[in-house]
Structures are given as structure tokens and as C-alpha cells.
């Protein structure tokens, strides 16, 4: 394969074809169903799929099959089936991305907006540009580049869902539905990730799991005058604090539930040290901290382990607490807290959830009533060891495309699709990467895509597709 042709093809595609179409996709307010219950009526998810489908249909890919698959009551899915080229193997390469978006949120910078695509200094601003609208374009561009450069690739199936930002609740059903069609998947390429800088290719090798519950502590049928009742009726907030003390050390942030801790594999420890050495300051540097806020640890390796391999608790919501302007002298009847735990990649979310439930509901102080609702649990993911061929081609991509060796990152967030795919195809290789950097602002105002980095990632995927074709 002529690698200079790969480079020229990819860069031309990005400049002339992808950026204009991706900009139009940014303008589609395809908010994920968890944030838009009327998504089907609004039709924006369908519009996003149709926009990308039409763009792919306009490409010169012989015999490509494009299907919009939608099971009853579920979000739509775009399936792009590209026959093998220069390869007679029966294996499938599955390339994954998503087209649903986080809510727009407020306070975008002047001249920017969630549904207003803006090109500025090599960046494309707008909701969904980096997370993850570019992925389908990059996948198709990589395939086209392989063909233009005289390379080969196995059968490629591009799968673009519309529920990822809602936790991918429909994916298990779609995987079962599409299983006969997908066949033997030997390589999964996920472009819904990123890394610590834009100087190299970053591989996501693990993802943390999740346990989430809403804990409500009830003490009264209705509020009472605090001057009359305090000192006799226990505060629901204080009881909630006491229950939290059972699961977290408030002085250190350490989680006190053994079921949430694991032994970190030695090779992951080595990868973390290499990543920190390659991009010092990348974790704490972009944090929009206030004043002289200090991290939980000044050791950058500990910071990386804390966000990738250690359990944490975040209180992400509350109810029963009026705003300060509305707060009267009232002993409130209840306090609700949303408890969001991140789990190490190899921890059992079911065991962790059971332990949380036991600690929050057993021997409750003052015999107060504790209710647990909106319960959610999901396992994390730990990538299989890279095959020698994949490691070798990534080494080549580091030298020839990025000028820096690839490194790994353990992400604190979740991509549910990875665990589902690993379970369905345990023998497959996984390339989880992407163009998102530490300051790309995914999920928050001023989201942006680093266009040059996205093009380099596309080139790297093309090399991987060509190398994979000789293995199947």
C-alpha cells in the first residue's frame, strides 16, 4: 500500500468532503433520548442518521449496503456494510461510533453555540463534532484511503447508534438482532475515545464501571419549624451524612467498600507510568479549577490511577433542599442524594451494588426510612492484550503519522458498547481510540474537534485495516 497516497487521500477527504458535511451534522440537535423523551416525535436522531447515510451513499464505494435498522420502541441504527477489498477472508471488522449528542447546555463563548458550526484555528466547534459525529466519516475515509492506495481490507461494517449518550440501552437487542449478519468479528475499531494530548495516538485500554443509586432519607411526613423540632427530630441531612460515612472516607475520598476495589494489573501500572511520562501535566492541567485548588494527589501516576483504576463517589444531584433564597427556618422532611460510583474496570458491578444497598439500608440511624431508587449498575472493561500484528502497525503509525509513539489511557468514563462487544466476540482485537483531547470540551460548552488530529487518526485506522487484512 502506497502510504503517501493514504495521507493525501485522507487529507483531501477531510478538507473537501468531510468538514462541510460534518459541519451540517453539528447543526442537527440530535439530543440523546435520556435528555429528550420526545426524541421520536422531534425526529432529530432520524435526521442525523439520514444526513450521514446520504453522505456515505454519495461516495464511490461499490456494492456498499446502507440500512437504517430500527426495532420497535428503540432508537435507530445506521449499518454500513462494505465488502472486502483485495481480501477473500470471511472475518468482519466492526467500526463503531454514535450520532446522538449530549444536551446543549448554556454559557457557550461569544460567537459559538451548540448547533452553530464554527471553523476557527483548525478546530470545528459545535455539539457532537468531537463526540462523536466525526467517527462515521473517519471510518469511511479510512476505507477509501486503503482502496485508493492499493491496499486491502476485510469486510467492514460501520455501526452508528443513536443512544450512546443515554448508556446504549438498545445495543444488546441490536447486537442479538444483527449477530447472524455480523458473522465472525475479529477486529473492533471504536472512535469514541481520545487521549491526553494531540501529539500521538492514544489507545483506551480500560474503562471504569458504574453503580448509581438515588438515596432518599425520610424522617417526617411534612416539614416542621426548626425552632420547634430541631434537637428532637433527627435531621435527614445528618442521617444521610452518617450513611455516606459508611461508604466513603470524607477526609481522603477513599471508598470503604471492599467489593469496589481490585488489584491493578502490573502491565496497566507500567502503561500508566509511560503515559504520564509522555504527557506530563495532561490530567490536571486542563481542569478548570477555581482559585488555588489542589488535586487529591500531587503524584501524576496516582492521579491517573485515581481516574482509571480506583473507585470513586460523586454526589451528582440532590432534592429536598430549597435554593438559598427560598430556604426558611424549616426542618425538612427528607433529603435525596444521587450517588454515582465509578468502579475499577475489573470490579463486579453487581457485587458492588449489593454492598452499597446493604450499607445504606441496614441499621439506619434513628430508624429513619431509606429508599433507594433509579438503581443502575454496569461493569467496566479491560482490553485484551494487543496481538503482535496490531502492536507492530501501531508502532509504524506512531513513527510515520504522528512522529511520537502511541500510548495508552485508562478512562474513568464508560462506553457500554465495548463490554458488550467483548462479551460477544471474546477473541476479537480492540482498537479503542479517537480524536478527543483533554480540552475538547465534550459534554460541556464550546465542544470542539481537532481537525488535523482527526485526520491523523483516520490515517492510522487505514493502516490498521490494511494490516488486519493479512491476518484473517
C-alpha positions in Angstrom: 0.0 0.0 0.0 1.3 3.4 -1.0 1.3 5.3 2.3 1.8 8.7 0.7 -1.5 8.1 -1.2 -3.1 7.2 2.1 -2.0 10.6 3.5 -3.1 12.6 0.5 -6.4 10.8 0.2 -7.3 11.3 3.8 -6.3 14.9 4.0 -8.2 15.8 0.8 -11.3 14.0 2.0 -11.2 15.8 5.3 -10.7 19.2 3.7 -13.1 18.9 0.8 -15.8 16.5 1.8 -15.9 15.7 5.5 -15.6 19.1 7.1 -18.5 20.6 5.1 -20.8 17.6 5.8 -19.8 17.3 9.4 -20.5 21.0 9.9 -24.0 20.4 8.7 -24.3 17.4 11.1 -23.3 19.7 14.0 -26.4 21.9 13.2 -28.7 18.9 13.8 -29.9 19.0 17.5 -29.9 15.2 17.8 -30.1 15.1 21.6 -29.9 11.6 23.2 -33.1 10.1 24.3 -32.2 10.3 28.0 -32.4 14.1 27.7 -35.2 14.2 25.2 -38.1 11.9 26.0 -39.9 13.1 22.8 -37.0 12.2 20.6 -39.1 10.2 18.2 -41.6 12.9 17.7 -38.9 15.5 17.2 -37.2 13.4 14.6 -33.7 14.8 15.1 -32.0 11.4 15.6 -33.5 10.2 12.4 -32.4 13.4 10.7 -28.8 12.8 11.9 -28.8 9.2 10.6 -30.3 10.3 7.2 -27.6 13.1 6.8 -24.7 10.6 7.3 -26.4 7.9 5.3 -26.9 10.3 2.3 -23.2 11.4 2.5 -22.0 7.8 2.5 -24.3 6.9 -0.3 -22.7 9.7 -2.4 -19.3 8.1 -2.0 -17.7 5.8 -4.7 -17.9 2.6 -2.7 -19.0 -0.2 -5.0 -21.6 -2.7 -3.6 -21.8 -0.9 -0.2 -25.1 -1.6 1.6 -26.7 1.0 3.8 -29.5 0.1 6.2 -31.3 2.1 8.8 -32.3 -0.5 11.3 -35.0 0.3 14.0 -36.5 -2.3 16.2 -39.9 -1.4 17.8 -39.6 1.1 20.5 -35.9 1.6 20.1 -33.6 4.3 18.7 -32.5 3.9 15.1 -29.1 2.4 14.0 -27.2 3.0 10.8 -25.4 -0.1 9.4 -23.0 0.4 6.6 -21.7 -2.9 5.1 -18.6 -2.6 2.9 -17.5 -5.7 1.1 -13.8 -6.8 1.4 -11.4 -5.3 -1.0 -8.3 -7.3 -2.2 -9.1 -9.8 0.5 -11.0 -13.1 0.5 -11.2 -13.7 4.2 -14.6 -14.1 6.0 -13.8 -12.0 9.1 -15.6 -8.8 9.9 -14.1 -5.5 11.0 -16.7 -3.6 13.1 -16.2 0.1 13.2 -18.3 1.9 15.9 -19.5 5.4 16.5 -22.6 7.2 17.6 -24.7 10.1 16.3 -26.7 11.1 19.4 -25.5 14.1 21.4 -25.3 15.5 24.9 -27.7 18.4 25.8 -26.6 21.8 24.5 -26.1 23.4 28.0 -25.6 27.2 28.4 -22.7 29.6 28.5 -21.0 28.9 25.2 -18.4 31.6 24.3 -19.3 34.6 22.2 -19.8 33.6 18.6 -20.2 29.9 19.4 -23.2 27.7 20.0 -24.1 24.1 20.3 -25.9 24.0 16.9 -23.8 26.6 15.1 -20.7 25.0 13.4 -17.7 27.3 13.6 -14.3 26.7 12.0 -11.6 28.5 13.9 -7.8 27.8 14.1 -8.1 24.3 12.9 -11.0 23.4 15.1 -14.6 22.7 14.4 -16.8 23.9 17.2 -20.3 22.6 18.0 -22.1 19.9 19.9 -21.3 16.4 18.6 -18.3 17.4 16.4 -15.8 15.5 18.6 -18.3 13.3 20.5 -18.9 11.5 18.2 -20.2 12.9 14.9 -16.8 12.6 13.1 -16.5 8.9 13.6 -18.6 7.6 10.7 -16.8 10.0 8.3 -13.4 8.9 9.6 -14.3 5.2 9.2 -15.4 5.7 5.6 -12.4 7.9 4.8 -10.0 5.2 6.1 -11.7 2.6 3.9 -11.5 4.8 0.8 -7.8 5.6 1.5 -6.9 1.9 1.7 -8.5 1.3 -1.7 -7.0 4.4 -3.3 -3.5 3.4 -2.1 -3.7 -0.1 -3.5 -4.1 -1.8 -0.1 -6.6 -4.3 1.1 -9.2 -4.6 3.8 -11.6 -7.3 5.1 -15.3 -6.9 5.2 -16.1 -3.7 7.2 -19.3 -3.0 9.0 -19.7 0.6 10.2 -22.3 0.7 13.0 -23.5 4.2 14.2 -26.0 4.1 17.0 -28.1 6.9 18.5 -28.3 6.0 22.2 -24.7 6.0 23.4 -25.1 9.2 25.5 -28.0 7.5 27.2 -26.0 4.4 28.2 -26.6 2.4 25.0 -29.8 0.7 26.4 -30.8 -0.6 23.0 -27.4 -2.1 21.9 -27.9 -5.6 23.5 -31.0 -6.1 21.4 -29.4 -4.8 18.3 -26.3 -7.0 18.8 -28.5 -10.0 19.1 -30.6 -8.9 16.1 -27.5 -8.3 13.9 -25.4 -11.2 15.1 -26.1 -13.5 12.1 -25.3 -10.7 9.8 -22.1 -9.5 11.5 -20.6 -13.0 11.4 -17.1 -13.5 12.9 -15.8 -10.2 14.2 -12.1 -10.3 14.6 -11.4 -6.6 14.9 -13.4 -3.8 16.7 -12.5 -0.2 16.0 -14.1 2.3 18.3 -13.5 6.0 17.5 -15.5 7.3 20.5 -12.5 8.0 22.7 -9.3 10.1 22.9 -6.2 10.8 25.0 -4.1 13.2 26.9 -2.7 15.3 24.0 -2.8 15.7 20.2 0.8 14.7 19.6 0.3 10.9 19.4 -2.3 8.1 19.1 -3.8 7.1 22.4 -5.3 3.7 22.9 -8.0 3.3 25.6 -7.2 0.0 27.3 -9.7 0.1 30.1 -13.0 1.8 31.1 -14.4 2.1 34.6 -17.7 0.6 35.5 -20.7 2.3 37.2 -23.0 2.0 40.2 -25.6 4.7 40.6 -28.4 5.0 43.2 -30.7 7.8 44.4 -30.8 7.6 48.2 -33.7 9.3 49.9 -33.7 9.6 53.7 -37.2 10.4 55.1 -37.9 11.5 58.7 -41.2 13.4 58.5 -44.5 13.5 56.6 -44.0 17.2 56.2 -41.7 20.0 57.3 -41.6 21.4 60.9 -40.5 24.7 62.3 -36.8 24.2 63.0 -37.0 26.1 66.2 -39.7 23.7 67.5 -38.4 20.4 66.2 -34.6 20.6 65.9 -32.9 18.8 68.8 -35.7 16.3 69.0 -36.3 15.2 65.4 -33.1 14.0 63.7 -32.1 15.9 60.5 -32.5 13.8 57.3 -29.3 15.5 56.1 -27.3 14.4 59.1 -28.5 10.9 58.7 -27.5 11.0 55.0 -24.0 12.1 56.1 -23.8 9.2 58.6 -24.7 6.8 55.8 -22.2 8.3 53.5 -19.5 7.8 56.1 -20.1 4.1 55.8 -19.1 4.0 52.2 -16.5 6.9 51.8 -13.8 8.3 54.0 -14.6 12.0 53.7 -11.1 13.0 54.7 -9.4 11.1 51.8 -12.1 10.2 49.4 -11.2 6.5 49.8 -14.1 4.2 49.1 -14.7 1.9 52.1 -16.5 -1.0 50.3 -14.1 -3.9 49.6 -16.2 -5.1 46.7 -15.3 -1.9 44.8 -11.5 -2.5 44.9 -9.3 -4.7 42.7 -5.7 -5.5 42.2 -4.4 -3.3 39.4 -2.6 -5.5 36.7 1.1 -4.9 36.6 1.1 -4.1 32.8 -1.6 -1.5 33.3 0.6 0.1 36.0 3.5 0.2 33.5 1.3 1.7 30.8 0.1 4.5 33.2 3.7 5.4 34.1 4.6 5.6 30.4 1.6 7.7 29.6 2.4 10.2 32.4 6.0 10.4 31.2 4.8 11.1 27.7 2.3 13.8 28.6 3.2 15.4 32.0 0.6 17.6 33.4 -2.0 16.5 30.9 -4.5 15.3 33.5 -4.5 18.2 36.0 -3.6 21.0 33.6 -6.9 21.3 31.7 -9.0 21.2 34.8 -11.0 24.5 35.1 -10.2 24.9 38.8 -11.2 27.8 41.0 -8.5 29.6 42.9 -5.6 27.5 44.2 -7.4 24.2 44.2 -5.1 21.3 44.8 -5.5 17.7 43.4 -6.3 14.8 45.7 -2.7 13.7 45.0 0.3 15.6 43.6 1.7 12.4 42.1 0.6 12.2 38.5 0.7 8.4 38.4 -1.7 8.4 41.4 -3.9 10.9 39.5 -4.1 8.6 36.5 -4.8 5.6 38.7 -7.4 7.6 40.6 -9.3 8.4 37.4 -8.9 5.0 35.7 -8.5 2.2 38.3 -9.8 3.3 41.6 -13.4 3.5 42.9 -14.8 7.0 43.5 -18.0 8.6 44.7 -19.6 11.7 43.3 -22.8 13.2 44.5 -24.3 14.3 41.2 -27.7 15.5 42.3 -29.9 16.4 45.2 -33.6 17.0 46.1 -35.4 18.2 49.2 -33.1 21.2 49.5 -34.6 24.5 48.6 -32.4 27.2 47.0 -30.8 29.6 49.5 -33.3 32.4 48.5 -36.2 30.1 49.3 -34.8 28.5 52.5 -36.9 29.2 55.6 -36.4 28.0 59.2 -37.7 24.5 58.4 -36.5 21.1 59.5 -37.0 19.4 56.1 -38.9 16.1 55.8 -36.4 14.4 53.5 -33.1 14.6 51.7 -32.3 12.9 48.4 -28.8 12.4 47.0 -27.8 10.9 43.7 -24.8 8.7 44.4 -22.6 8.0 41.4 -19.8 5.4 41.9 -17.1 4.8 39.3 -15.7 1.3 39.6 -12.4 -0.2 38.5 -12.6 -1.9 35.1 -12.5 -5.4 36.5 -14.8 -5.0 39.5 -18.2 -6.7 39.6 -20.8 -4.0 39.5 -23.5 -6.4 40.8 -21.4 -7.2 43.9 -20.6 -3.5 44.4 -24.3 -2.6 44.1 -25.3 -5.2 46.6 -22.8 -3.9 49.1 -24.0 -0.4 48.7 -27.6 -1.4 49.2 -26.7 -3.3 52.3 -24.7 -0.5 53.9 -27.3 2.2 53.2 -30.3 0.3 54.4 -29.1 -1.8 57.4 -29.3 -0.4 60.9 -30.2 3.0 59.7 -29.7 5.7 62.4 -32.8 6.6 64.4 -34.7 4.0 62.4 -35.2 6.6 59.6 -36.7 5.4 56.3 -34.2 5.0 53.5 -35.4 4.5 49.9 -33.1 3.6 47.0 -34.4 4.4 43.5 -33.1 4.8 40.0 -30.7 2.0 40.5 -28.1 1.4 37.8 -25.1 -0.9 37.5 -22.7 -1.6 34.7 -19.4 -3.4 34.5 -16.3 -1.8 33.2 -14.0 -3.1 30.5 -10.4 -4.2 30.3 -9.0 -4.6 26.8 -7.4 -7.9 25.7 -3.7 -7.9 25.1 -2.7 -6.5 21.7 -1.8 -9.1 19.0 1.8 -8.7 17.7 0.5 -7.6 14.3 -1.6 -4.8 15.8 1.1 -3.6 18.1 3.5 -3.5 15.1 1.3 -1.5 12.9 0.6 1.0 15.7 4.4 1.4 16.1 4.6 2.2 12.4 1.7 4.7 12.7 3.5 6.4 15.6 6.6 6.9 13.6 5.2 7.7 10.2 2.0 9.7 11.0 2.4 11.2 14.5 6.1 11.3 15.0 5.6 10.0 18.5 5.0 6.6 19.9 1.5 5.5 20.8 0.5 5.4 24.4 -2.5 4.1 26.5 -5.1 5.7 28.7 -7.4 4.2 31.3 -10.6 6.2 31.0 -12.8 6.9 34.0 -16.0 7.0 31.9 -17.9 4.3 30.2 -18.5 3.1 26.6 -21.1 0.4 27.2 -20.6 -1.0 23.7 -17.1 -2.1 24.5 -18.1 -4.5 27.2 -21.0 -5.8 25.1 -18.7 -6.4 22.1 -16.0 -8.0 24.2 -18.5 -10.4 25.7 -20.0 -11.2 22.2 -16.6 -11.5 20.5 -14.1 -12.6 23.1 -11.4 -13.4 20.5 -11.5 -10.1 18.7 -8.8 -7.4 18.9 -9.9 -4.0 20.0 -8.7 -0.6 18.8 -10.4 2.0 21.0 -9.1 5.4 20.1 -10.3 8.8 18.9 -9.6 12.5 18.3 -10.8 13.8 21.7 -8.2 15.6 23.8 -8.3 16.8 27.4 -9.6 20.2 26.4 -12.1 19.2 23.7 -15.0 20.1 26.0 -17.1 17.1 25.3 -20.5 17.4 27.2 -19.8 21.0 28.2 -19.8 24.4 26.4 -17.5 25.0 23.5 -17.1 21.4 22.4 -14.6 21.2 19.5 -12.8 18.8 17.2 -9.1 19.0 16.4 -9.3 18.5 12.7 -5.7 17.7 12.0 -5.6 15.1 14.8 -8.8 13.6 13.5 -7.2 13.2 10.1 -4.1 11.6 11.6 -6.4 9.1 13.5 -8.1 8.4 10.2 -4.7 7.6 8.5 -3.8 5.3 11.4 -7.1 3.4 11.1 -6.4 2.9 7.4 -3.0 1.3 8.2 -4.7 -1.0 10.7 -7.3 -2.1 8.2 -4.7 -3.0 5.7 -2.6 -4.9 8.2 -5.6 -6.7 9.5 -6.5 -8.0 6.1 -3.3 -10.1 6.0 -4.2 -11.7 9.3 -7.7 -13.0 8.5 
